[in-house]
Structures are given as C-alpha cells and as structure tokens.
Amino acid sequence: MKPEVRFHIRDRGQHTELAIGPGKVALLEAIEQTGSITSSAKKLGMSYRRAWLLVEETNRCFVRPAVQTVAGGQRGGGSSLTPVGVEFVRRYRALEQQTGLAVTRKLKSLLRTIPRQPGLRSR
C-alpha cells in the first residue's frame, strides 16, 4: 500500500478565504501544457466556466497573477502560467512529494512497532 497525500492550503483572512489545492494545481499544470483554459477544462472534465472561476480565484491568492490570458484575435488568444504560477506549481508538487515520503516513513515505522495478532492475515 502506498499512501497518497493530498492537501489544501487555506488562508482565512479578515474578509475572504483563499484556498489552493490539488484541483487548482492540476488546472495550472493543464494550462501550462495546453496554453488554453478551454482545452484544460476539457482535459480535466470540467466546464469552461468552472475552470475560469478557479483561475480567477487562484490569481487572487497571490500578490501577482499565476495565470495570464490573452484575448482572441487572429491567433485565437490563449493562457499561460506566469513565473509566479510556474514557481508555485513546482513548490506545491515538491511539498506534496516531501509530505508523501514523510507519511510513508511514519506509517512503515508505526506498522513495525505494532505486533500482529495471531490468526489475522494481512492483505
């Protein structure tokens, strides 16, 4: 069994609550890969409206936006991560990995210290 760690980062400020979690990070990664909020929404199985709202909410979480958009035109516009967005995704995934490793180590240690009960089989 490999534990999976998923977490949300919340800041409950005076007037608003801002949160970043695995869904928003996945959306940022999809935008980086596709260059489009529309394509990212389709890839993740969500509506464009939902994706757009998540992008707006994510941008409010930072001092500078994580996603920049270019309106349509001859080349059709698009979206991309800003340096803030790229760095945030990198740090979030690193923290996720470090947390997962720590949880795995702790669980293995815990399981080694608990004696098995006679007659019980492990799965």
Buried (B, 14 or more C-beta within 10 A) or exposed (E): EEEEBEEEEEEEEEEEEBBBEBBBBBBBBBBBEBBBBBBBBBBBEBEBEBBBEBBEBBBEBBEEBBBBBEEEEEEEBBBBBBEBBBEBBEEBEEEBEEBBEEBBEEEEEEEEEEEEEEEEEEE
